[in-house]
Amino acid sequence: MRALYIKAYGGPDVMQIGELPDPEPKRGEVLVAIKAASINPVDWKVRSGELKLITGRTFPKTLGSDFAGVVERVGTGVAVPSVGERVYGITALMLRKPGAHAERLVAPPKRLRRMPDSMSFELAAALPVAGLTALNGLRQCGDLHGKSVLINGATGGVGHFAVQIAKARGATVTAVCSERNAERARSLGADVVIDYRKQDFARGNVRYDVVFDVFGHLKFPAVAPVLKDHGTMVTTLPGPSLIARMVWRRFVGGKHIVLGSMRDRPGDYAELERLLADGSIKPVIDRVVPLTEAAQAYAALEVGGTVGKVVIRTG
Ligand SMILES: NC(=O)c1ccc[n+]([C@@H]2O[C@H](COP(=O)([O-])OP(=O)(O)OC[C@H]3O[C@@H](n4cnc5c(N)ncnc54)[C@H](OP(=O)(O)O)[C@@H]3O)[C@@H](O)[C@H]2O)c1
């Protein structure tokens, strides 16, 4: 099969496209012919070696977390899904399992979700990691109706879902993004847009019920002054000091911190699919590229400026 893989950690130049052996489904496994996959920051973080203590030193390593495709074969003992079913999901890339930027993938059924009939492969591949992260981050902030929610990093993969979900739940939404994406943020439903290059919202006078730091580099002491009493800071990238503060804030009460991390229980997928079906969220796909152009697509995401998701067509 053709795959995007690395034989060593490093920059974009370590990515190669070539033939790897077709994976074989063992007992309890499913072989999926991947039709589309999307790129998430975790993919280029794995490639760079930033996470090598977790991802190990076994090569070649295929990259890619989100995927959508068709069940090609099932191993013994697999009752569902069946051959021909359209499925989507998230690989266990961080657990040293094969990635999805390839023509085929072997995964256990628990990692596969049946695709709703109305979903295209591109759309299904754009949804899981970013959509489930936005959903989980906001879920922990309680009832958002009438609340003021600021999304920092509002037009990227996670952010563009978070803006739409917060809006659908009745919040007034402030989007923080670069100027070039301001119009897009408004079209997603943002009431107020702040260009992070021109204005530091954390030094402003407006106070928020929720600050969702999707970008993930803000410190709690910087955010706290613009949080209302009992307000919540959500972060996608918790460092050790933030985790320590999170535990501490639980004891002392008042303003607190929660982790905006990805959760992929069946009920989470069902909630995301409901939001999609009722039109509350519309995934934005910045571009769809063939596997041969995947390295350039990675580079575009790393440099910044893409809106929503970047999708790779694999089949
Ligand atoms: N913990 C988890 O389970 C989990 C799950 C998913 C993602 N994450 C992490 O969450 C982060 C965001 O993921 P993503 O998929 O949304 O990435 P993304 O698609 O690359 O989006 C990142 C966004 O951050 C914006 N940004 C860049 N510099 C900024 C700044 N100084 N201030 C505010 N915003 C800024 C970018 O805007 P411009 O392009 O307009 O500059 C872009 O829209 C990544 O670090 C990812 O690893 C964690």
The ligand as a Tripos MOL2 file, in Angstrom:
@<TRIPOS>MOLECULE
LIG
   48    52     1     0     0
SMALL
NO_CHARGES

@<TRIPOS>ATOM
      1 N1         -5.2650   17.6330   24.4120 N.am      1 LIG1
      2 C1         -5.9030   17.1490   23.3570 C.2       1 LIG1
      3 O1         -6.5520   16.0970   23.4170 O.2       1 LIG1
      4 C2         -5.8360   17.9290   22.0590 C.ar      1 LIG1
      5 C3         -6.7120   17.5990   21.0270 C.ar      1 LIG1
      6 C4         -6.6690   18.3590   19.8630 C.ar      1 LIG1
      7 C5         -5.7360   19.3940   19.7300 C.ar      1 LIG1
      8 N2         -4.8720   19.6410   20.7570 N.ar      1 LIG1
      9 C6         -3.8890   20.7310   20.6300 C.3       1 LIG1
     10 O2         -4.6090   21.9450   20.4650 O.3       1 LIG1
     11 C7         -3.8570   22.8300   19.6630 C.3       1 LIG1
     12 C8         -4.7480   23.3740   18.5490 C.3       1 LIG1
     13 O3         -5.1510   22.3160   17.6940 O.3       1 LIG1
     14 P1         -5.8630   22.6570   16.3050 P.3       1 LIG1
     15 O4         -6.1850   21.3800   15.6400 O.co2     1 LIG1
     16 O5         -6.9480   23.6410   16.5150 O.co2     1 LIG1
     17 O6         -4.6270   23.3720   15.5360 O.3       1 LIG1
     18 P2         -4.6370   24.3090   14.2530 P.3       1 LIG1
     19 O7         -5.6820   23.8600   13.2940 O.co2     1 LIG1
     20 O8         -3.2290   24.3770   13.8060 O.co2     1 LIG1
     21 O9         -5.1040   25.7340   14.8180 O.3       1 LIG1
     22 C9         -4.3080   26.5110   15.6590 C.3       1 LIG1
     23 C10        -4.8940   27.9000   15.6970 C.3       1 LIG1
     24 O10        -4.1470   28.7070   16.6000 O.3       1 LIG1
     25 C11        -4.1010   30.0120   16.0630 C.3       1 LIG1
     26 N3         -2.9800   30.7640   16.6120 N.ar      1 LIG1
     27 C12        -1.6810   30.7910   16.2050 C.ar      1 LIG1
     28 N4         -0.9640   31.6180   16.9830 N.ar      1 LIG1
     29 C13        -1.8230   32.1410   17.8950 C.ar      1 LIG1
     30 C14        -1.6890   33.0670   18.9670 C.ar      1 LIG1
     31 N5         -0.5040   33.6180   19.2830 N.pl3     1 LIG1
     32 N6         -2.7720   33.3730   19.6990 N.ar      1 LIG1
     33 C15        -3.9810   32.8330   19.4060 C.ar      1 LIG1
     34 N7         -4.1870   31.9400   18.4010 N.ar      1 LIG1
     35 C16        -3.1130   31.5990   17.6600 C.ar      1 LIG1
     36 C17        -3.9890   29.8180   14.5760 C.3       1 LIG1
     37 O11        -4.4830   30.9700   13.9100 O.3       1 LIG1
     38 P3         -3.8280   31.5330   12.5780 P.3       1 LIG1
     39 O12        -3.5810   30.3480   11.6870 O.co2     1 LIG1
     40 O13        -4.8590   32.4630   12.0490 O.co2     1 LIG1
     41 O14        -2.5420   32.2130   12.9690 O.co2     1 LIG1
     42 C18        -4.8700   28.5970   14.3520 C.3       1 LIG1
     43 O15        -6.1780   28.9620   14.0070 O.3       1 LIG1
     44 C19        -2.6470   22.0450   19.1520 C.3       1 LIG1
     45 O16        -1.5170   22.3650   19.9320 O.3       1 LIG1
     46 C20        -3.0460   20.6070   19.3730 C.3       1 LIG1
     47 O17        -1.9410   19.7490   19.5430 O.3       1 LIG1
     48 C21        -4.9070   18.9550   21.9200 C.ar      1 LIG1
@<TRIPOS>BOND
     1     1     2 1
     2     2     3 2
     3     2     4 1
     4     4     5 ar
     5     4    48 ar
     6     5     6 ar
     7     6     7 ar
     8     7     8 ar
     9     8     9 1
    10     8    48 ar
    11     9    10 1
    12     9    46 1
    13    10    11 1
    14    11    12 1
    15    11    44 1
    16    12    13 1
    17    13    14 1
    18    14    15 2
    19    14    16 1
    20    14    17 1
    21    17    18 1
    22    18    19 2
    23    18    20 1
    24    18    21 1
    25    21    22 1
    26    22    23 1
    27    23    24 1
    28    23    42 1
    29    24    25 1
    30    25    26 1
    31    25    36 1
    32    26    27 ar
    33    26    35 ar
    34    27    28 ar
    35    28    29 ar
    36    29    30 ar
    37    29    35 ar
    38    30    31 1
    39    30    32 ar
    40    32    33 ar
    41    33    34 ar
    42    34    35 ar
    43    36    37 1
    44    36    42 1
    45    37    38 1
    46    38    39 2
    47    38    40 1
    48    38    41 1
    49    42    43 1
    50    44    45 1
    51    44    46 1
    52    46    47 1
@<TRIPOS>SUBSTRUCTURE
     1 LIG1         1 GROUP 0 **** ****
